[in-house]
């Protein structure tokens, strides 16, 4: 089927097809007239040439002149054919031949040279790498490069990252008639099928790659705001300097969007159009463009204002002028005010400051903290109560004495103190959890923490030092301890540094730096010492709580 048959077989020919057919008919008529004129001239030359004369074509140089005339005529026909040819995707980024989505055939007729043979096979489409034309951008026309494919995106997650971007997506999804087309359009957007996007007042334009090689030309129209709406918007933005600062930070405040001007579109405000044969509202190509436009709005809310009719520079200039005018008007209307000040001589003059008021009396006790309710997955309310009680006790001691009793403790000493303050005896489930948490925080084991807690309860920080820090006491008090033990009918204890050990290896006395004796017990010859009893200045008194002398 040739080009003319294609054009005539279309039930509703387009105006461009009719124009091209008229152009071909005029060119054929001109060629026929030219052929008839050339035949009549050749007939006159033949009749006027005498018998036996040499034909014109046989004369020297006649063949070259005839070839030149034919080539000149061919060049003229080619020029006329190309002068009125419709532009294709290779010529401009604004127009593209439309390809039927079902058949893949080009429905736009193209002019051809009558002297060239016609081919029934369609020529492969020439698809440019991109349709972007950023060199044509102005204040009211902005071109944005194509977004790369998104990885890890799911259909349940929000497509946009800002509230105004999600409002644009909501307007698209609430006004759509087919959820499946929306899903395919979102897939196209995630896969990067949308080319560079051009935004002008009231129009978003882009080429979207579908299942066919040739992309489709997609546009989404949005009504621009009237001058009265822009005046209300500028007044609302100038009323609060925070609005202008938010816009400069590429953010759209909720209060500015709710100023009575319809900035964000509603479900029926988006009017998509696509060159594909799909009649859905919207088709998957238009849905893909709308989804990618939401990503543009995320990055720059001035894109939304450009869609509504105003460019970024013009808006900022108008806001600056309006703010300056309001400030000047307020300065003229208000009475002149003198700035308060103090003379430098008064400031630098020496003066006696009044004494500070007496502090309030210290409360008799730190009070009881409130009860914390238990929440699923939340912290242990009992542990919170213990921490609050401890903080209140420390604050009370600081107010009363001017010194924090635990301010100089190390991390390990503070962890032991907190565990030792846990009421009750034995390791319950809650206590085991506390011990495991504190031991992990201090890189110790729960057994180490339990032994340290026993030492802390025996003598506080000094008892913990006796447990962990052996030292060499000076002669005197330590040397007099052995005769005292022998006088109490106890066997001779073996001395080693600050420790005296029973010969059977199950009882031990340790001298602290505070001069007190601390008793320890262990399984015989196991070297597993645990604090026992109450520290005492007398070594025999420190062993009193461990049993009778016969037991020792």
SULFEN-V180850 format. One record per residue. N is the residue number from 1. RES is the residue in one small letter. NEAR is the number of other ideal C-beta (glycine too) atoms within 10 Angstrom. Layout:
BEGIN
N/RES/NEAR
N/RES/NEAR
END
This chain:
BEGIN
1/x/7
2/x/10
3/x/16
4/x/13
5/x/9
6/x/16
7/x/17
8/x/10
9/x/9
10/x/12
11/x/4
12/x/5
13/x/14
14/x/13
15/x/7
16/x/12
17/x/19
18/x/11
19/x/11
20/x/22
21/x/17
22/x/10
23/x/16
24/x/18
25/x/11
26/x/11
27/x/17
28/x/11
29/x/10
30/x/12
31/x/14
32/x/10
33/x/10
34/x/12
35/x/10
36/x/10
37/x/10
38/x/12
39/x/10
40/x/10
41/x/10
42/x/11
43/x/10
44/x/10
45/x/11
46/x/10
47/x/7
48/x/8
49/x/12
50/x/5
51/x/4
52/x/5
53/x/10
54/x/10
55/x/10
56/x/14
57/x/9
58/x/9
59/x/11
60/x/7
61/x/7
62/x/13
63/x/12
64/x/9
65/x/12
66/x/12
67/x/10
68/x/10
69/x/11
70/x/11
71/x/10
72/x/10
73/x/14
74/x/13
75/x/10
76/x/10
77/x/17
78/x/13
79/x/9
80/x/16
81/x/18
82/x/10
83/x/9
84/x/12
85/x/14
86/x/15
87/x/11
88/x/16
89/x/19
90/x/11
91/x/13
92/x/12
93/x/19
94/x/13
95/x/14
96/x/23
97/x/17
98/x/16
99/x/23
100/x/12
101/x/17
102/x/11
103/x/10
104/x/13
105/x/9
106/x/17
107/x/14
108/x/16
109/x/20
110/x/15
111/x/18
112/x/15
113/x/14
114/x/12
115/x/11
116/x/10
117/x/6
118/x/9
119/x/8
120/x/6
121/x/5
122/x/11
123/x/8
124/x/7
125/x/17
126/x/12
127/x/14
128/x/16
129/x/6
130/x/12
131/x/22
132/x/20
133/x/14
134/x/12
135/x/6
136/x/11
137/x/15
138/x/8
139/x/11
140/x/14
141/x/17
142/x/19
143/x/19
144/x/21
145/x/11
146/x/17
147/x/18
148/x/7
149/x/11
150/x/13
151/x/6
152/x/6
153/x/15
154/x/6
155/x/10
156/x/5
157/x/7
158/x/11
159/x/22
160/x/19
161/x/12
162/x/18
163/x/13
164/x/19
165/x/24
166/x/16
167/x/19
168/x/27
169/x/20
170/x/16
171/x/20
172/x/26
173/x/16
174/x/11
175/x/18
176/x/21
177/x/9
178/x/16
179/x/8
180/x/10
181/x/20
182/x/22
183/x/13
184/x/16
185/x/29
186/x/23
187/x/16
188/x/21
189/x/26
190/x/20
191/x/13
192/x/15
193/x/23
194/x/25
195/x/24
196/x/18
197/x/25
198/x/23
199/x/24
200/x/19
201/x/16
202/x/16
203/x/16
204/x/25
205/x/22
206/x/28
207/x/27
208/x/25
209/x/18
210/x/21
211/x/9
212/x/15
213/x/12
214/x/19
215/x/25
216/x/26
217/x/21
218/x/28
219/x/17
220/x/25
221/x/15
222/x/20
223/x/14
224/x/16
225/x/21
226/x/11
227/x/7
228/x/9
229/x/17
230/x/18
231/x/14
232/x/14
233/x/24
234/x/19
235/x/14
236/x/18
237/x/23
238/x/19
239/x/15
240/x/13
241/x/11
242/x/12
243/x/20
244/x/18
245/x/11
246/x/17
247/x/21
248/x/11
249/x/8
250/x/12
251/x/14
252/x/23
253/x/18
254/x/8
255/x/13
256/x/21
257/x/18
258/x/11
259/x/17
260/x/9
261/x/21
262/x/12
263/x/19
264/x/19
265/x/22
266/x/12
267/x/12
268/x/9
269/x/14
270/x/23
271/x/17
272/x/22
273/x/14
274/x/25
275/x/20
276/x/23
277/x/14
278/x/17
279/x/7
280/x/19
281/x/15
282/x/26
283/x/26
284/x/27
285/x/30
286/x/29
287/x/30
288/x/31
289/x/29
290/x/29
291/x/25
292/x/26
293/x/28
294/x/23
295/x/21
296/x/22
297/x/23
298/x/19
299/x/14
300/x/17
301/x/24
302/x/22
303/x/20
304/x/22
305/x/21
306/x/24
307/x/26
308/x/21
309/x/19
310/x/20
311/x/18
312/x/16
313/x/11
314/x/14
315/x/19
316/x/14
317/x/11
318/x/17
319/x/19
320/x/12
321/x/12
322/x/17
323/x/16
324/x/11
325/x/11
326/x/13
327/x/10
328/x/10
329/x/10
330/x/9
331/x/9
332/x/7
333/x/7
334/x/8
335/x/4
336/x/5
337/x/6
338/x/5
339/x/4
340/x/5
341/x/7
342/x/7
343/x/8
344/x/8
345/x/7
346/x/8
347/x/9
348/x/8
349/x/8
350/x/4
351/x/8
352/x/5
353/x/5
354/x/6
355/x/6
356/x/6
357/x/6
358/x/6
359/x/7
360/x/7
361/x/7
362/x/13
363/x/11
364/x/8
365/x/9
366/x/18
367/x/10
368/x/10
369/x/15
370/x/9
371/x/9
372/x/16
373/x/8
374/x/10
375/x/8
376/x/4
377/x/4
378/x/10
379/x/11
380/x/15
381/x/13
382/x/14
383/x/16
384/x/17
385/x/15
386/x/17
387/x/15
388/x/15
389/x/15
390/x/17
391/x/12
392/x/16
393/x/15
394/x/15
395/x/12
396/x/16
397/x/17
398/x/14
399/x/14
400/x/12
401/x/10
402/x/7
403/x/9
404/x/12
405/x/13
406/x/14
407/x/10
408/x/10
409/x/15
410/x/10
411/x/11
412/x/18
413/x/18
414/x/16
415/x/22
416/x/30
417/x/19
418/x/18
419/x/21
420/x/18
421/x/14
422/x/18
423/x/7
424/x/8
425/x/7
426/x/5
427/x/14
428/x/11
429/x/6
430/x/13
431/x/18
432/x/12
433/x/13
434/x/21
435/x/22
436/x/13
437/x/15
438/x/21
439/x/19
440/x/12
441/x/11
442/x/18
443/x/9
444/x/17
445/x/13
446/x/18
447/x/11
448/x/16
449/x/22
450/x/17
451/x/20
452/x/25
453/x/23
454/x/18
455/x/25
456/x/22
457/x/15
458/x/23
459/x/19
460/x/16
461/x/18
462/x/18
463/x/24
464/x/25
465/x/16
466/x/26
467/x/23
468/x/12
469/x/10
470/x/11
471/x/13
472/x/7
473/x/16
474/x/7
475/x/7
476/x/7
477/x/13
478/x/19
479/x/11
480/x/10
481/x/20
482/x/16
483/x/10
484/x/13
485/x/20
486/x/12
487/x/9
488/x/15
489/x/11
490/x/18
491/x/13
492/x/12
493/x/20
494/x/13
495/x/14
496/x/10
497/x/12
498/x/19
499/x/20
500/x/21
501/x/19
502/x/21
503/x/11
504/x/10
505/x/14
506/x/18
507/x/24
508/x/20
509/x/23
510/x/24
511/x/22
512/x/19
513/x/12
514/x/15
515/x/11
516/x/20
517/x/24
518/x/26
519/x/23
520/x/24
521/x/16
522/x/17
523/x/11
524/x/9
525/x/9
526/x/9
527/x/9
528/x/11
529/x/20
530/x/14
531/x/24
532/x/18
533/x/17
534/x/14
535/x/22
536/x/17
537/x/11
538/x/13
539/x/23
540/x/17
541/x/16
542/x/23
543/x/24
544/x/15
545/x/11
546/x/16
547/x/11
548/x/9
549/x/13
550/x/6
551/x/8
552/x/16
END
